[in-house]
Amino acid sequence: MVATVVPMDVDENSSNQPPRKRLRQDPGTVAQPQPKEPRLFVPFRALGLITNYVPFVLQSRTHKGATEGPRLHLLTCLGRAWALWEGGKMGPDAPEQISSLAMDGDAVWAAAGPYAIKYIRGKEVSRVENPLGAAFSFITIFGSQLLALTEDGSRLLLWDTVSGALDATIEFEAGFTATSILHPATYLNKVLISSSQGVVQLWNIRTQFVVLLTLLPFFPQTAQVSTVDPSCAITSMVQSPAVDVVGIGFTSGEISVYDVRADERLMRMFMDGGGIRALGFRSDGHPILASASSAGHVALWDLNSGGRLLHMIRGAHDGAISAVEWVPGQPVLITSGEDNSVKQWLFDSPTTAPRLLKFRSGHHAPPHLIRYYGSDGKQLLSASRDRSLRCTSVVRDSRSFEMSQGSLAKKATSLSIPLASLKFPPVTSISYSSARSKDWDDILTAHSEETFARSWTMLNKKLGKYNFGFNDTVKAKSKERAPLGSVKAVCVTACGNFGLASSSTGGIHMWNMQSGIRRKTFDVGPCPTEVKQRLSGTKKERCITGLATDALNRTVIASTLDGTINFFDFQTTKLEHTLVLPSTAITILLHSDNGLLAVVCDDMLVRVVDIETRRIVRELGGFRGRILDITFSPDSRWLVAASLDSIIRTFDIPTGRLIDAFRTPSVATSISFSPTNDFLATAHVDSVGVFLWANRAQYAEVSFQTVTDDDLSDINLPSMQGVAEDEALNALSTLAVSDAPVDAFSTPPQLDGELITLTLLPRARWQTLLNLEIIQQRNKPKEPPKAPEKAPFFLPTLPGVETRFAPAEAKTLDPKKPTRRLERVAGSLESTFYQKLMADARDGDYETFFSFAKSLSPAALDLEVRSLVTLDGLGAFINALTRRLISRRDFEAVQALQNVFLSIHGEVVMENGELQGHLQELLAVQKKESQRVLDLITSSLGTLGFVRDTM
């Protein structure tokens, strides 16, 4: 920061005072800084988000001359954003959560709160707002109009999609809560509106009258609308290929095929396993109806046989199914569910059961553990409470996959149990080494409440060959066998040949990853005496909470729940050293390149241990909640930590300072830094996605300063954008937020107003100026220069120190010639030096003048000082020296110019009384500033001597 120089009055008696410290600014007079964007990490994009509970929209497009058939566009909702999968477009965030989607040609309509927003090519082009302020629950396109239902189901609003004008508002009668809208095929200006009371109304939206009020036939005809059972609310309504026929689904599991024109029910079915969530009629000539339930099942009904059940796909989704849609003219069924997945089912024949053709899925429960895999930063391993282990691609979503746990689908079908119940328990710890990933298993995981660790192979995308258990130890009698504990931590060595696992009872074993044979066992021994005095319990087993090995396989490090860090020799398994911590060790993380071990302790501190000296070198604190996860930057310069207070903090390890912190809307349960140092990945407690934050230090200069609580800012999570390369590149433009880039190699004009600043020019320049006469005398030629044989052509030049050519003057025909030659000569003798001296303000700091003076050579500067012959010029020069001393800048330049000026014009200044006042002011300022410089030098020398003696 450059301090502003304020003119001050000079006190002659102040020269004996010690130098003042930097003044503390009054908080009341200083403007409070506004919250800024995070300086280090900015939102980039989200990964793993496919769909949610909002039904998708399917659009089929056929282009003229196309030979590949129609192109499908699938529009899904991602919370506050949307995704068009075939088109590769991502919509920007809406003001609120999206509740309904619709497509109108190339345009996408999204209902978010009281707004219906129109997007074209992923950009918002217009929006309409509910004049009543209520949120929308359902929207659909009807010709050139947009139809929207309010959240309370009491009104239907119609807008013109071109002009955005509100055409009409229809208010329903009391006891009718509208839920969805359907346009029956070939019906002009008419729509069907279903309700949560089990009633369907046919409205003419042009005349705004009810054409038909239908109380579905299976209700008693005497029943009133207000007395209908709420469990029979209509949840789905779909048009069939036959005219006048629609399908209606209810929360009770009932399905009715209804003829609107005849006002009668054609057939009725009932589906087990929850209420109906979606219906779909097959459109390729086979009379089949597909229904989906809230339990995740899909049922297929043969309409030619009176609604006979053909097939039941149990567990088609791990959650409630939100939409079912048949591809027009093809035997392909598309389903989406609340389990964050979209699936395509292919029917090889009309009577056989469908098979899964394609799918795109992600976690359907928030991931609680994420780690970057490999050294290229393109893949993420993520574990979730949905009992799955997934590999998420940072580059392309289609490359993401779930690690196979075997043929669980066949087992679930044969046993008639849910597929999720056969999956492994949630992963609690994960470790990998890609050094031998092409040869054998390279991933090791620990699972909740299990006594063995599992190996996985990334190359084959499935479960590995071995289970490393603690019960296959040396067989002994049942009375002498050590108790088995659950696996708490795992570790794969850097070479990829060995895997280690620890248990809650204190056992640490090492296996060969290729053969699965146990190689070594490490024993932590009894609890140290100083730890026993701190603990009140009498438990003999010591729970191992973390494992790590160094890059050269020399040391094995284990942390225990009683607060110790144990160092073992890798070859001999001997316990070499035990470091006792002041608090319980929750988990550890080792940066193998530099040997720094980060220990998360229960007292809300992160302690950094050097494994070479085996001492604590840093303690990082300031957390207001339990620390959930930590990660190192690839260069081990930063340590990033996520805590229960929903703040992600970044510490600078060499200085131990907090350099960045920002608060997210939800708690980050796990974090991981990219090996390429470009992204920080986070997983949050209320989202099924993985979020990437771009490291600004990779793209711009970031000034690292200590962050306080006042500098915290609330940052929204990244959205699902940047899939296309051009969009990703455009997203990088948002990286230049908050402060402007700082040039690391530039020096500010003045660090502080209380300091003395020099010119940063070589000292020889000012020494040459002081001794210019001696140098000229020494370099005086011994003989006069000889004239050239042929005189060259000389261009006319202007007077002054700098060589400047005189421009050719245009000849005028004015017969009048100037008679006063002296005036013309005097006007042209003012040099640039003199002009800049007289142009600067007399109460300023003469920045322009001194900048020009520092650009001149010593000889030119001496000539310019000698050229000052008028009293005005001499007075202005003395005033310039005075003001520059007061500004405390260019100190050595002022001293040199002052010496040269007094040696040349000293007699003239003494003989003219009008210059005495300027000279007295210069003398006072010179004494004061010289004393300040001496005091600062003395203080610095004393401090330096004290530091040198104490080191």
PELINSUL-V588131 format. One record per pair of residues at least 12 apart in sequence whose C-alpha atoms are under 6 Angstrom apart, sorted by the first residue. I is the first residue (numbers start at 0). J is the second residue. Records with the same first field share a line. If there is no record, write none. Layout:
I = J + J
//
This chain:
1 = 749 + 750
2 = 751 + 752
4 = 886
14 = 927 + 930
34 = 712
36 = 737
39 = 694 + 695
40 = 692 + 693 + 694 + 695
41 = 692 + 693
42 = 692 + 717
43 = 691 + 692 + 693 + 717
44 = 691 + 717 + 718 + 719 + 720
45 = 689 + 690 + 717 + 718 + 719
46 = 688 + 689
47 = 361 + 688
48 = 688
49 = 339 + 340
50 = 75 + 76 + 77 + 339
51 = 337 + 339
52 = 321 + 337
54 = 321 + 322
55 = 74 + 75
56 = 73 + 74
57 = 72 + 73
58 = 71 + 72
59 = 71
72 = 85
78 = 96 + 97
79 = 92 + 93 + 95 + 96 + 97
80 = 92
88 = 121
89 = 121 + 720
90 = 121
95 = 111 + 112
96 = 111
97 = 110 + 111
98 = 110 + 111 + 136
99 = 137
101 = 139
106 = 118 + 119
112 = 134 + 135
113 = 128 + 129 + 132 + 133 + 134 + 135
114 = 127 + 128
115 = 127
134 = 149 + 150
135 = 148 + 149 + 150
136 = 148 + 149 + 150
143 = 160
144 = 158 + 159 + 160
145 = 157 + 158
152 = 176 + 177
153 = 170 + 171 + 176
154 = 169 + 170 + 171
155 = 168 + 169
156 = 168
174 = 225
176 = 194 + 195
177 = 193 + 194
178 = 193 + 194
179 = 192 + 193
180 = 192
188 = 203 + 204
189 = 202 + 203
190 = 202
194 = 233
195 = 232 + 233
196 = 227 + 232
197 = 231 + 232 + 233
198 = 214
199 = 213
200 = 212 + 213
230 = 250 + 251
231 = 249 + 250 + 251
232 = 249 + 250
233 = 248 + 249
234 = 248 + 249 + 276
235 = 247 + 248 + 277
239 = 280
243 = 258 + 259 + 260
244 = 257 + 258
245 = 257
248 = 275
249 = 275
250 = 274 + 275
251 = 274
252 = 269 + 270 + 274 + 275
253 = 268 + 269
254 = 267 + 268 + 269
255 = 267
272 = 294
273 = 292 + 293 + 294
274 = 292 + 293
275 = 291 + 292
276 = 291 + 292 + 293
277 = 290 + 291 + 322 + 323
278 = 290 + 323
279 = 323 + 324
281 = 325
282 = 327 + 328
283 = 328 + 329
286 = 302
287 = 300 + 301 + 302
288 = 300
293 = 319 + 320
294 = 319
295 = 314 + 315 + 316 + 317 + 318 + 319 + 320
296 = 312 + 313 + 314 + 315
297 = 311 + 312
298 = 310 + 311
317 = 338
318 = 337 + 338
319 = 336 + 337
320 = 335 + 336
321 = 335 + 336
322 = 334 + 335
330 = 346
331 = 344 + 345
332 = 344
338 = 363
339 = 360 + 361 + 363
340 = 359 + 360
341 = 358 + 359
342 = 357 + 358
343 = 356 + 357
344 = 356
362 = 687
364 = 384 + 385 + 687
365 = 383 + 684 + 686 + 687
366 = 382 + 383
367 = 383 + 668 + 669
368 = 381 + 382 + 669
369 = 381
370 = 671
373 = 433
374 = 674
376 = 673 + 674 + 675
377 = 392 + 393
378 = 391 + 392 + 393
379 = 391
382 = 426
384 = 425
386 = 423 + 424 + 425
388 = 402
389 = 401 + 402
402 = 460 + 461
403 = 461
404 = 462
424 = 446 + 447
425 = 446 + 447
426 = 445 + 446
427 = 445 + 446 + 447
428 = 444 + 445 + 488
429 = 443 + 444
430 = 442 + 443 + 490 + 491
431 = 491
432 = 493 + 495
434 = 494 + 495
435 = 495
439 = 513
440 = 455 + 456 + 463
441 = 456
442 = 454 + 455
445 = 486
448 = 485
449 = 485
450 = 484 + 485 + 486
451 = 467 + 468
452 = 466 + 467
453 = 466
484 = 502 + 503 + 504
485 = 502 + 503
486 = 501 + 502
487 = 501 + 502 + 544
488 = 500 + 501 + 545
490 = 546
493 = 550
496 = 511 + 512
497 = 510 + 511 + 512
498 = 510
501 = 543
503 = 542 + 543
504 = 540 + 541 + 542
505 = 540 + 541 + 542 + 543
507 = 520 + 521
508 = 520
521 = 572
542 = 559 + 560
543 = 558 + 559
544 = 558 + 559 + 586
545 = 557 + 558 + 586 + 587
549 = 591
550 = 591
553 = 569
554 = 567 + 568 + 569
555 = 567 + 569
560 = 583 + 584
561 = 583
562 = 580 + 582 + 583 + 584
563 = 578 + 579 + 580
564 = 577 + 578
565 = 577
582 = 600 + 601
583 = 600 + 601
584 = 599 + 600
585 = 599 + 600
586 = 599
594 = 610
595 = 608 + 609
596 = 608
603 = 625
604 = 619 + 620
605 = 618 + 619
606 = 618
623 = 644
624 = 642 + 643 + 644
625 = 642 + 643
626 = 642
627 = 641 + 642 + 668
628 = 640 + 641 + 669
630 = 671
632 = 672
633 = 674
636 = 652
637 = 650 + 651 + 652
638 = 650
645 = 662 + 663 + 666
646 = 661 + 662
647 = 660 + 661
648 = 660
657 = 705 + 706
658 = 703 + 704 + 705 + 706
659 = 706
661 = 711 + 712
662 = 713
663 = 713 + 714
666 = 683 + 684
667 = 682 + 683
668 = 682 + 683
669 = 681 + 682
677 = 694
678 = 692 + 693 + 694
679 = 691 + 692
700 = 740 + 741
755 = 887
756 = 888 + 889
757 = 888 + 889 + 890
758 = 889
768 = 857
799 = 830
800 = 859
835 = 848
836 = 848
844 = 882 + 883
881 = 921
//
